Amino acid sequence: MKTLKPNPALAAIFGAEPLPRTEVTKRIWDYIKQYNLQNPANKRNILCDGLLKAVMGKDQVTMFEMTGLVGKHLS
């Protein structure tokens, strides 16, 4: 798979090394689980902390929205 370089907002979460899109998604999920950012009432919703909000642009996103929003931060 083609490796993509994260912009500074995304690099703050998992580092600046170029990664395939699948690995980027995996590392974001690792971060979400590490900091318990899933909404307990609806696990499909992600509650954004400061670092994720810089990437997502909102306080809360669905896991379906997340991949599209993250793609805008890769080049």
Sequence and secondary structure as in RCSB ss.txt:
>XXXX:A:sequence
MKTLKPNPALAAIFGAEPLPRTEVTKRIWDYIKQYNLQNPANKRNILCDGLLKAVMGKDQVTMFEMTGLVGKHLS
>XXXX:A:secstr
  EE B HHHHHHH SS EEHHHHHHHHHHHHHHTT B SS TTEEE  HHHHHHHSSSEEEHHHHHHHHHTTB 
